[in-house]
Amino acid sequence: MFHDNKELYEFSDFRLDISERLLLRKGKRVSLSEKAFEMLCVLVRQSGHLVSKDELLAEVWTDTIVEENNLDKNVSLLRQVLGERKGKEKFIETVRGRGYRFVVEVRQIEVESRESRVESQSESQISNFKFQNGNVNGDEPPTINERQIIENQQPIIKDHRQNPQSAIRNPKSNKVIALADWRHEPEENEKSPEAILTPAQITEFPIAKRKKFPLFGAIVFGLLILALGYFAFTRFRSETPTTDAPIKTLAILPFENGSNDANLDYLSDGLSESLIDRLSQLPQLKVIARSSSFKYRGANIDLQDVANKLGVQAIITGRVMQRGDNLSIRVEMVDARDNKQLWGEQFNRKVTDALVIQKEIAQTVSEKLRLKLSGAQERQIARQDTVNPQAYELLLRGRFTARKGGTENQKKAIEYYRQAIAVDPDYAPAHAKLSIAYAALAANSVGDPKEFIPKAWAAARKALELDENLAESHLALANLYRTDWDWSAAEAEYKRAIELNPNLSDAHLRYSDYLSNTGRHEQAIEEAKRGKELDPLSLSANLRIGWALFIARRYDEAIAETTKAFELNQKPVPASEFGYVYAAKGMHREAVAAYRESIRLGDTSPSMQIYLGAAYANAGERENAQAILKQLETSKEYVSPGELAILYGALGEREKAFASLEKAYAAHDLQLQFLKVDPAFDTLRDDPRFQDLMRRVGLPQ
């Protein structure tokens, strides 16, 4: 039958005829299952608007109760049929945890009914035809030609484009079979009487004679078609994601806190970070570090865009809700190559079972990713730690606080770790985190190394005693061996940490620092790049490449990489970063300006004062340098004797410089690890006493 009100839509290369239940691409019919077609109709009708999952289920499965997984499968099917591929045109957007949105431009095409077409246009043509053939009374039945003219009229499509198109129908079944020969609106000359041919005129057209096609030409033509078909197939297959292949790269976004209580942010963040830690232990899986993946928060995130920026194939998202003692966690994993949901599940447990849930999620993810795990890896993923739930909560709070940055937050994090240990003295991760936090305070000259380094040693050794397979324990120990100038032991621990957790970005970055300090510059740069690969959006990870280049004395490259790192994070480059390079290149006045700007912006540390003083001295402004030196010598703050030697050396006071270095050696000053490579020590490098000091520190000559 003909529809008085046809419902037609066009988008991209497609035409959707809802009345005839047809989807066509460039005039060719596209096969779709019944439910997928109905789902496409709902999305197209509401194009540009969010359609919730509940609404889709109600519209498509009206009388049936189905699982949400059926919805995801049909969306995935639609994406494949429409040709949605990574880097190509996108049709259906996933709004995480909510539903879907049809995002391409959709045009609704208005169609006049066939009857109105016949009434408005055929009547005059028929009368003109009758007039030409002597049938002018209008009371005789129409001739064969008259009926043919009427039957040949097609619906007129009202559109603003120049070539509107209509459907061709099978005269036997009256069904739409193709849209490959869509017609245009009749021009004026087509409506004139002269355009209507008489039967005699029609028979005057010669019948085309079929030519014989040479056999050789047929063979060549056939081979050409086969070659083109093979090329098109292989090209399409290469551009289409192979979703059956195991996924090897993964990002876990911060779980959404659905409790509307900011005090529970530590829990949603902590669970996702714990999942990162557990899955990172698998060497066959690249897991993006927290500091990069946690930049993407909120429900309205384009997962394919995130995947492109992080360089991953799959993304895990989650939503955490706590009501009293009850905990509900919804987790989804999406294959970003075709935006297909691989898995989704809801976990309802008690808050005290948070650690158990994390283990269950990790096990399920490894199964859904189709990873081939060894027996040891399966046991590692499934390992159930006997941890006091309160200690686990305190660890999560400590990590959450430490990430906020700043000295005070670091000190608060230390208190949380200490409380976790008080609740559960055998909790190895808490000891490892405590060790790293203590060492950081000493390294940043926030606290006296004499106080914090022994505490860091005690915590690291306890962590290793409790769990020798915890990568963070070995990383903490490696950092301490480095400060203790036990270079071979430090390298062994860095390598062990990376072996236990190949995805631990911080281990690669710290190992890069170690390699730089010992003069192995090419290896240092490569290790820094590996750390950045695992944490692509982290400012710290990106800066490590610039630092390794600076220590290698590739100054212009260092500036370029450092600038790129800050631009990526949309932050201005700290002036001090340029100051170090200017000073090393002998551009002392530029270095003075850079250090002064850094101090103006808030960095008033003794270290920055020392480098400014040295720049003054090298620029010939000795009075300013002497004033800074006097201030530092009487300061109540901790001043590194190793760094102070740099200022003495710039002022030409070598005896005082080496006296300060001996003091640094006796105190095991952390700054002496840079003796071999820091350009700031160049004024003292030609003195035999300097070479002797390097030997005692254990650095290669």
Secondary structure, DSSP 8 states (H G I E B T S, - for coil): ---SS--EEEETTEEEETTTTEEEETTEE----HHHHHHHHHHHHTTTSEEEHHHHHHHHSTT----HHHHHHHHHHHHHHHT--TTS---EEEETTTEEEE-S--EEEEE--HHHHIIIIIHHHHHHHHHHTT--SS-S---HHHHHHHHT----EE-SSSS----EE-TTT--EEE-TT------HHHHSGGGS--HHHHHTS---------HHHHHHHHHHHHHHHHHHHHHHHHHS--TTS---EEEE---EETTS-GGGHHHHHHHHHHHHHHHTT-TTSEE--HHHHTT--SS---HHHHHHHHT-SEEEEEEEEEETTEEEEEEEEEETTTTEEEEEEEEEEEGGGHHHHHHHHHHHHHHHTT----HHHHHHHH------HHHHHHHHHHHHHHTT-SHHHHHHHHHHHHHHHHH-TT-HHHHHHHHHHHHHHHHTTSS-HHHHHHHHHHHHHHHHHH-TT-HHHHHHHHHHHHHTT-HHHHHHHHHHHHHH-TT-HHHHHHHHHHHHHTT-HHHHHHHHHHHHHHSTT-HHHHHHHHHHHHHTT-HHHHHHHHHHHHHHTT----HHHHHHHHHHTT-HHHHHHHHHHHHHTT---HHHHHHHHHHHHHTT-HHHHHHHHHHHHT-SS---HHHHHHHHHHTT-HHHHHHHHHHHHHTT-GGGGGTTT-GGGGGGTTSHHHHHHHHHHT---
